[in-house]
């Protein structure tokens, strides 16, 4: 099976690429197809991130396998496209160049019975900007019941120095 994957840059201007890739290929193959389709530098690091519906990062899939005592992460060359995109509208987040932080949403948009032997960019909209967009990373502030309860309280004001 061939999967049509949409790559969309998080930017004010639309930069979109649709890539046809076999579900048997690895996401490392998808990574290199993204690099080629967007004319990016092949020497930069990148990672895919599995997310939930609110785009909270759940698990990193790095370019290279990371094995340490605390956790073990599979590399991109160990995971197939079919495994990370089991159904239409499955999504990943792709971060390219960890200094500039180019961020793309990756969405499985369509499946085709035509088996492709080569990956190919089948749709291209917009040009990559010269500078990476500035991305705001905001964490939701959790409710703290003590945050406002002791707002005006200063226990040392009553004492003389």
N, CA, C and O of each residue as an XYZ file, in Angstrom:
644
protein
N       0.832     -1.192      0.000
C       0.000      0.000      0.000
C       0.874      1.252      0.000
O       1.959      1.280      0.582
N       0.382      2.255     -0.651
C       1.054      3.547     -0.671
C       0.260      4.521      0.182
O      -0.964      4.612      0.086
N       0.976      5.230      1.003
C       0.334      6.232      1.862
C       0.699      7.618      1.343
O       1.841      7.877      0.965
N      -0.290      8.494      1.332
C      -0.054      9.893      0.978
C       0.068     10.646      2.296
O      -0.865     10.684      3.099
N       1.231     11.238      2.500
C       1.553     11.931      3.743
C       1.674     13.423      3.449
O       2.394     13.823      2.535
N       0.971     14.242      4.225
C       1.029     15.702      4.060
C       1.968     16.297      5.105
O       1.843     16.037      6.302
N       2.910     17.102      4.620
C       3.854     17.815      5.481
C       3.457     19.277      5.443
O       3.363     19.870      4.368
N       3.221     19.867      6.616
C       2.761     21.253      6.687
C       3.625     22.013      7.687
O       3.640     21.688      8.874
N       4.342     23.024      7.209
C       5.182     23.849      8.077
C       4.307     24.732      8.949
O       3.359     25.349      8.462
N       4.622     24.793     10.237
C       3.912     25.712     11.134
C       4.470     27.111     10.885
O       5.502     27.491     11.438
N       3.769     27.868     10.045
C       4.221     29.189      9.605
C       3.006     29.975      9.135
O       1.971     29.395      8.806
N       3.136     31.305      9.104
C       2.004     32.134      8.666
C       1.671     31.918      7.188
O       0.512     32.049      6.795
N       2.673     31.588      6.364
C       2.440     31.283      4.953
C       2.360     29.770      4.784
O       3.075     29.024      5.453
N       1.490     29.325      3.891
C       1.355     27.888      3.670
C       2.582     27.325      2.964
O       2.978     27.798      1.899
N       3.166     26.318      3.573
C       4.225     25.525      2.960
C       3.800     24.077      3.173
O       3.859     23.548      4.283
N       3.368     23.447      2.074
C       2.788     22.103      2.147
C       3.437     21.218      1.088
O       3.663     21.644     -0.045
N       3.730     19.987      1.476
C       4.190     18.977      0.530
C       3.406     17.701      0.800
O       3.241     17.295      1.950
N       2.923     17.071     -0.269
C       2.303     15.753     -0.168
C       3.283     14.747     -0.751
O       3.779     14.916     -1.864
N       3.553     13.701      0.013
C       4.534     12.694     -0.377
C       3.851     11.336     -0.452
O       3.125     10.945      0.462
N       4.089     10.616     -1.553
C       3.614      9.238     -1.693
C       4.758      8.324     -1.272
O       5.869      8.429     -1.791
N       4.478      7.423     -0.324
C       5.519      6.539      0.192
C       4.895      5.195      0.553
O       3.771      5.140      1.052
N       5.618      4.129      0.303
C       5.137      2.784      0.634
C       5.025      2.632      2.144
O       5.873      3.122      2.890
N       3.982      1.954      2.585
C       3.791      1.732      4.021
C       4.879      0.827      4.596
O       5.048      0.763      5.814
N       5.617      0.128      3.736
C       6.708     -0.752      4.177
C       8.023      0.000      4.382
O       8.942     -0.523      5.012
N       8.117      1.211      3.860
C       9.335      2.015      4.045
C       9.423      2.463      5.496
O       8.426      2.462      6.217
N      10.625      2.846      5.917
C      10.804      3.317      7.294
C      10.528      4.815      7.366
O      10.475      5.503      6.347
N      10.357      5.301      8.581
C      10.169      6.747      8.701
C      11.496      7.484      8.503
O      11.504      8.705      8.346
N      12.613      6.758      8.509
C      13.874      7.374      8.089
C      13.790      7.706      6.601
O      14.261      8.761      6.175
N      13.192      6.811      5.804
C      12.969      7.097      4.381
C      12.066      8.316      4.223
O      12.307      9.165      3.366
N      11.027      8.401      5.052
C      10.133      9.564      5.028
C      10.902     10.828      5.394
O      10.719     11.869      4.763
N      11.760     10.744      6.406
C      12.595     11.882      6.821
C      13.403     12.404      5.633
O      13.409     13.606      5.368
N      14.084     11.506      4.916
C      14.905     11.938      3.786
C      14.056     12.469      2.634
O      14.499     13.353      1.901
N      12.853     11.947      2.466
C      11.952     12.479      1.440
C      11.495     13.891      1.810
O      11.372     14.751      0.937
N      11.245     14.133      3.089
C      10.888     15.483      3.557
C      12.044     16.440      3.289
O      11.838     17.551      2.800
N      13.257     16.007      3.611
C      14.463     16.817      3.377
C      14.562     17.191      1.897
O      14.797     18.352      1.558
N      14.383     16.200      1.018
C      14.468     16.450     -0.425
C      13.339     17.352     -0.913
O      13.581     18.282     -1.682
N      12.116     17.089     -0.478
C      10.956     17.849     -0.953
C      11.018     19.317     -0.536
O      10.539     20.193     -1.257
N      11.610     19.581      0.630
C      11.675     20.958      1.135
C      13.039     21.605      0.911
O      13.263     22.750      1.305
N      13.956     20.857      0.270
C      15.307     21.350     -0.028
C      16.039     21.794      1.243
O      16.595     22.890      1.310
N      16.023     20.916      2.242
C      16.680     21.187      3.516
C      18.055     20.528      3.543
O      18.349     19.649      2.733
N      18.891     20.959      4.479
C      20.238     20.420      4.648
C      20.164     19.012      5.246
O      19.541     18.810      6.289
N      20.791     18.054      4.593
C      20.763     16.659      5.054
C      21.587     16.433      6.320
O      21.477     15.372      6.936
N      22.401     17.396      6.719
C      23.304     17.217      7.858
C      22.717     17.639      9.195
O      23.385     17.511     10.221
N      21.497     18.134      9.213
C      20.880     18.567     10.471
C      20.149     17.405     11.141
O      19.678     16.481     10.478
N      20.066     17.473     12.460
C      19.337     16.461     13.229
C      17.834     16.734     13.133
O      17.399     17.858     12.880
N      17.071     15.685     13.341
C      15.612     15.812     13.311
C      15.011     14.675     14.126
O      15.657     13.655     14.367
N      13.772     14.865     14.542
C      13.028     13.823     15.253
C      11.556     13.919     14.889
O      11.032     14.996     14.607
N      10.908     12.769     14.904
C       9.456     12.719     14.846
C       8.970     12.582     16.279
O       9.672     12.035     17.130
N       7.762     13.081     16.546
C       7.166     12.951     17.870
C       5.752     12.425     17.719
O       4.954     12.963     16.951
N       5.451     11.376     18.456
C       4.075     10.899     18.523
C       3.338     11.851     19.450
O       3.881     12.281     20.467
N       2.093     12.182     19.095
C       1.313     13.148     19.864
C      -0.085     12.604     20.118
O      -0.502     11.601     19.539
N      -0.794     13.295     21.001
C      -2.212     12.982     21.179
C      -3.022     14.006     20.379
O      -2.453     14.770     19.599
N      -4.328     14.026     20.564
C      -5.197     14.928     19.797
C      -4.930     16.400     20.080
O      -5.224     17.250     19.240
N      -4.377     16.713     21.248
C      -4.068     18.102     21.615
C      -2.630     18.470     21.251
O      -2.138     19.522     21.660
N      -1.958     17.618     20.490
C      -0.567     17.797     20.075
C       0.412     17.880     21.242
O       1.447     18.539     21.145
N       0.083     17.213     22.338
C       1.046     17.075     23.424
C       2.020     15.974     23.019
O       1.611     14.917     22.539
N       3.310     16.231     23.218
C       4.328     15.274     22.816
C       4.296     14.055     23.733
O       4.354     14.183     24.956
N       4.204     12.880     23.132
C       4.141     11.645     23.907
C       5.445     10.859     23.846
O       5.958     10.424     24.876
N       5.980     10.678     22.646
C       7.188      9.877     22.498
C       8.013     10.399     21.340
O       7.483     10.692     20.268
N       9.312     10.512     21.561
C      10.229     10.951     20.513
C      10.702      9.749     19.708
O      10.941      8.672     20.255
N      10.834      9.950     18.405
C      11.461      8.966     17.528
C      12.654      9.679     16.897
O      12.499     10.384     15.900
N      13.844      9.499     17.472
C      15.019     10.223     16.986
C      15.561      9.629     15.690
O      15.219      8.511     15.303
N      16.414     10.406     15.034
C      17.045      9.955     13.797
C      17.868      8.698     14.055
O      17.869      7.769     13.246
N      18.568      8.676     15.188
C      19.394      7.524     15.548
C      18.882      6.898     16.836
O      18.366      7.594     17.710
N      19.025      5.598     16.948
C      18.586      4.868     18.140
C      19.348      5.366     19.367
O      20.562      5.564     19.321
N      18.620      5.564     20.457
C      19.221      5.983     21.718
C      18.984      4.866     22.721
O      17.847      4.462     22.967
N      20.056      4.384     23.287
C      19.974      3.301     24.262
C      20.710      3.725     25.518
O      21.934      3.856     25.503
N      19.998      3.936     26.579
C      20.642      4.206     27.860
C      19.915      3.427     28.943
O      18.925      2.746     28.678
N      20.414      3.535     30.157
C      19.860      2.733     31.253
C      18.418      3.096     31.580
O      17.624      2.226     31.936
N      18.075      4.376     31.461
C      16.750      4.836     31.876
C      15.669      4.570     30.840
O      14.543      4.211     31.185
N      16.016      4.749     29.574
C      15.009      4.488     28.545
C      15.687      4.101     27.241
O      16.872      4.360     27.032
N      14.926      3.490     26.395
C      15.429      3.058     25.106
C      14.458      3.554     24.043
O      13.253      3.314     24.127
N      14.991      4.246     23.044
C      14.144      4.763     21.970
C      14.564      4.130     20.656
O      15.753      4.074     20.341
N      13.605      3.660     19.899
C      13.885      3.133     18.574
C      14.251      4.278     17.647
O      13.725      5.384     17.777
N      15.146      4.013     16.718
C      15.508      5.009     15.720
C      14.530      4.998     14.561
O      13.714      4.086     14.430
N      14.619      6.021     13.722
C      13.715      6.130     12.573
C      13.824      4.937     11.630
O      12.848      4.564     10.979
N      15.022      4.336     11.556
C      15.214      3.221     10.616
C      14.620      1.907     11.112
O      14.691      0.899     10.409
N      14.035      1.898     12.310
C      13.462      0.681     12.880
C      11.932      0.676     12.884
O      11.312     -0.289     13.330
N      11.327      1.754     12.387
C       9.869      1.885     12.446
C       9.338      2.150     11.041
O       9.848      3.018     10.332
N       8.313      1.399     10.641
C       7.766      1.589      9.297
C       6.723      2.705      9.275
O       6.134      3.061     10.296
N       6.524      3.233      8.093
C       5.498      4.257      7.878
C       4.126      3.700      8.258
O       3.321      4.396      8.876
N       3.865      2.456      7.892
C       2.580      1.827      8.215
C       2.333      1.707      9.709
O       1.186      1.760     10.154
N       3.400      1.546     10.492
C       3.250      1.396     11.944
C       2.867      2.711     12.623
O       2.085      2.704     13.574
N       3.399      3.828     12.155
C       3.094      5.115     12.808
C       1.875      5.807     12.214
O       1.325      6.731     12.815
N       1.453      5.361     11.038
C       0.254      5.913     10.408
C      -0.734      4.777     10.139
O      -0.932      4.395      8.985
N      -1.358      4.231     11.193
C      -2.246      3.080     11.008
C      -3.566      3.423     10.325
O      -4.181      2.561      9.697
N      -4.006      4.671     10.440
C      -5.291      5.056      9.842
C      -5.216      6.493      9.342
O      -4.380      7.282      9.784
N      -6.115      6.814      8.408
C      -6.183      8.169      7.857
C      -6.372      9.163      9.003
O      -7.102      8.895      9.957
N      -5.714     10.294      8.896
C      -5.685     11.384      9.881
C      -4.755     11.116     11.064
O      -4.712     11.924     11.993
N      -4.008     10.006     11.060
C      -2.964      9.812     12.069
C      -1.929     10.916     11.870
O      -1.640     11.315     10.742
N      -1.374     11.406     12.982
C      -0.446     12.537     12.883
C       0.814     12.321     13.704
O       0.822     11.612     14.710
N       1.873     12.957     13.238
C       3.125     13.073     13.969
C       3.548     14.530     13.917
O       3.062     15.306     13.094
N       4.445     14.881     14.792
C       5.091     16.185     14.737
C       6.524     15.916     14.304
O       7.136     14.955     14.770
N       7.064     16.740     13.427
C       8.428     16.572     12.925
C       9.186     17.844     13.243
O       8.777     18.935     12.847
N      10.294     17.705     13.960
C      11.132     18.861     14.286
C      12.468     18.662     13.585
O      13.128     17.637     13.753
N      12.856     19.669     12.792
C      14.087     19.634     12.014
C      14.997     20.754     12.498
O      14.534     21.874     12.712
N      16.277     20.472     12.671
C      17.294     21.443     13.094
C      16.966     21.979     14.487
O      16.232     22.957     14.635
N      17.516     21.327     15.493
C      17.168     21.628     16.880
C      17.617     23.012     17.345
O      17.182     23.465     18.404
N      18.468     23.691     16.591
C      18.828     25.068     16.948
C      17.792     26.055     16.422
O      17.420     27.003     17.114
N      17.332     25.830     15.201
C      16.349     26.745     14.602
C      14.913     26.304     14.860
O      13.990     27.115     14.795
N      14.727     25.032     15.148
C      13.419     24.474     15.513
C      12.344     24.652     14.432
O      11.281     25.216     14.694
N      12.627     24.173     13.232
C      11.590     24.097     12.213
C      10.620     23.015     12.662
O      11.041     21.905     12.989
N       9.340     23.318     12.682
C       8.346     22.356     13.173
C       7.263     22.141     12.109
O       6.705     23.091     11.560
N       6.988     20.870     11.841
C       6.029     20.488     10.807
C       5.005     19.518     11.385
O       5.339     18.664     12.207
N       3.754     19.659     10.949
C       2.772     18.621     11.266
C       2.778     17.650     10.088
O       2.803     18.058      8.927
N       2.756     16.373     10.408
C       2.807     15.311      9.414
C       1.512     14.512      9.553
O       1.235     13.957     10.617
N       0.721     14.453      8.483
C      -0.595     13.814      8.549
C      -0.758     12.801      7.420
O      -0.453     13.086      6.262
N      -1.239     11.629      7.773
C      -1.589     10.605      6.789
C      -2.957     10.985      6.240
O      -3.952     10.912      6.961
N      -3.023     11.398      4.949
C      -4.275     11.926      4.410
C      -5.029     10.958      3.497
O      -6.239     11.092      3.313
N      -4.309      9.974      2.919
C      -4.978      9.115      1.940
C      -4.157      7.852      1.712
O      -2.932      7.855      1.837
N      -4.856      6.775      1.376
C      -4.174      5.524      1.046
C      -4.500      5.166     -0.392
O      -5.628      5.349     -0.849
N      -3.506      4.655     -1.099
C      -3.689      4.296     -2.498
C      -3.298      2.834     -2.697
O      -2.365      2.342     -2.063
N      -4.016      2.146     -3.582
C      -3.683      0.754     -3.889
C      -2.479      0.658     -4.814
O      -1.869     -0.404     -4.933
N      -2.138      1.756     -5.466
C      -0.975      1.756     -6.349
C       0.282      1.613     -5.501
O       0.576      2.466     -4.664
N       1.016      0.539     -5.721
C       2.247      0.325     -4.962
C       3.359      1.126     -5.629
O       3.611      0.984     -6.826
N       4.012      1.957     -4.850
C       5.106      2.754     -5.384
C       6.429      2.146     -4.948
O       6.575      1.706     -3.807
N       7.389      2.123     -5.859
C       8.713      1.616     -5.496
C       9.621      2.761     -5.082
O      10.606      2.564     -4.371
N       9.279      3.947     -5.531
C      10.070      5.116     -5.155
C       9.176      6.121     -4.454
O       8.006      6.294     -4.794
N       9.763      6.779     -3.465
C       9.039      7.848     -2.779
C       8.975      9.034     -3.728
O       9.885      9.246     -4.528
N       7.901      9.806     -3.637
C       7.817     10.955     -4.525
C       6.969     12.060     -3.920
O       5.983     11.808     -3.228
N       7.377     13.285     -4.197
C       6.602     14.456     -3.800
C       5.571     14.674     -4.902
O       5.929     14.953     -6.046
N       4.294     14.547     -4.558
C       3.244     14.621     -5.574
C       2.503     15.952     -5.565
O       1.725     16.235     -6.476
N       2.739     16.773     -4.539
C       2.082     18.078     -4.470
C       2.991     19.024     -3.700
O       3.568     18.657     -2.676
N       3.110     20.248     -4.209
C       3.970     21.235     -3.567
C       3.278     22.590     -3.577
O       2.934     23.117     -4.635
N       3.079     23.145     -2.386
C       2.465     24.467     -2.246
C       3.396     25.328     -1.403
O       3.792     24.931     -0.308
N       3.741     26.496     -1.908
C       4.540     27.451     -1.153
C       6.027     27.132     -1.149
O       6.453     26.026     -1.483
N       6.795     28.133     -0.761
C       8.247     28.012     -0.675
C       8.684     28.124      0.773
O       8.073     28.838      1.568
N       9.746     27.412      1.104
C      10.283     27.480      2.462
C      10.809     28.889      2.728
O      11.541     29.444      1.908
N      10.440     29.467      3.869
C      10.991     30.778      4.218
C      12.480     30.647      4.547
O      12.968     29.557      4.845
N      13.185     31.767      4.488
C      14.626     31.751      4.776
C      14.898     31.530      6.259
O      15.883     30.889      6.626
N      14.027     32.061      7.107
C      14.203     31.948      8.557
C      13.107     31.069      9.152
O      11.958     31.098      8.712
N      13.482     30.298     10.150
C      12.504     29.459     10.852
C      11.536     30.341     11.621
O      11.951     31.339     12.211
N      10.256     29.994     11.627
C       9.296     30.780     12.407
C       9.581     30.630     13.895
O      10.027     29.580     14.358
N       9.314     31.701     14.632
C       9.500     31.640     16.079
C       8.298     30.921     16.676
O       7.152     31.315     16.461
N       8.572     29.879     17.415
C       7.500     29.062     17.976
C       7.429     29.284     19.470
O       8.437     29.234     20.175
N       6.213     29.530     19.941
C       5.981     29.720     21.369
C       5.655     28.374     21.992
O       4.700     27.707     21.597
N       6.455     27.988     22.962
C       6.160     26.776     23.713
C       5.529     27.211     25.016
O       6.207     27.754     25.888
N       4.235     26.975     25.154
C       3.513     27.403     26.346
C       2.951     26.190     27.063
O       2.275     25.346     26.475
N       3.248     26.133     28.323
C       2.681     25.059     29.144
C       1.428     25.586     29.815
O       1.376     26.738     30.245
N       0.427     24.738     29.900
C      -0.781     25.140     30.605
C      -0.468     25.200     32.088
O       0.109     24.270     32.652
N      -0.855     26.299     32.711
C      -0.621     26.438     34.136
C      -1.695     25.651     34.877
O      -2.894     25.842     34.673
N      -1.221     24.760     35.742
C      -2.160     23.967     36.522
C      -2.727     24.810     37.647
O      -2.061     25.709     38.161
N      -3.954     24.515     38.024
C      -4.600     25.228     39.112
C      -3.886     24.915     40.418
O      -3.654     23.753     40.752
N      -3.545     25.953     41.140
C      -2.906     25.809     42.447
C      -3.792     26.518     43.458
O      -3.863     27.747     43.442
N      -4.472     25.786     44.338
C      -5.404     26.418     45.277
C      -4.711     27.364     46.254
O      -5.356     28.251     46.812
N      -3.417     27.189     46.467
C      -2.693     28.046     47.400
C      -2.124     29.286     46.725
O      -1.636     30.195     47.397
N      -2.184     29.325     45.416
C      -1.612     30.434     44.668
C      -2.260     31.760     45.036
O      -1.549     32.740     45.259
N      -3.581     31.823     45.105
C      -4.272     33.074     45.426
C      -4.598     33.199     46.906
O      -4.792     34.311     47.397
N      -4.662     32.098     47.619
C      -5.038     32.145     49.034
C      -4.030     32.923     49.873
O      -4.412     33.592     50.833
N      -2.768     32.844     49.527
C      -1.731     33.502     50.316
C      -1.086     34.655     49.552
O       0.053     35.031     49.828
N      -1.806     35.202     48.607
C      -1.274     36.241     47.740
C      -0.765     37.463     48.509
O       0.335     37.942     48.235
N      -1.536     37.968     49.457
C      -1.156     39.167     50.204
C      -0.528     38.836     51.550
O      -0.318     39.731     52.368
N      -0.238     37.611     51.785
C       0.272     37.188     53.079
C       1.790     37.276     53.096
O       2.469     36.733     52.224
N       2.305     37.960     54.093
C       3.748     38.016     54.302
C       3.979     37.816     55.786
O       3.798     38.744     56.574
N       4.367     36.646     56.165
C       4.444     36.290     57.576
C       5.489     37.071     58.357
O       5.473     37.045     59.588
N       6.391     37.762     57.684
C       7.450     38.466     58.400
C       7.166     39.958     58.586
O       7.962     40.646     59.226
N       6.079     40.470     58.058
C       5.757     41.892     58.202
C       5.444     42.278     59.641
O       5.631     43.436     60.015
N       4.981     41.359     60.441
C       4.581     41.666     61.813
C       5.764     41.779     62.767
O       5.610     42.273     63.884
N       6.916     41.338     62.351
C       8.067     41.307     63.248
C       8.998     42.481     62.989
O       9.200     42.900     61.849
N       9.559     43.001     64.076
C      10.547     44.069     63.941
C      11.911     43.441     63.732
O      12.182     42.329     64.185
N      12.749     44.166     63.046
C      14.095     43.651     62.772
C      15.080     44.171     63.761
O      16.264     43.842     63.685
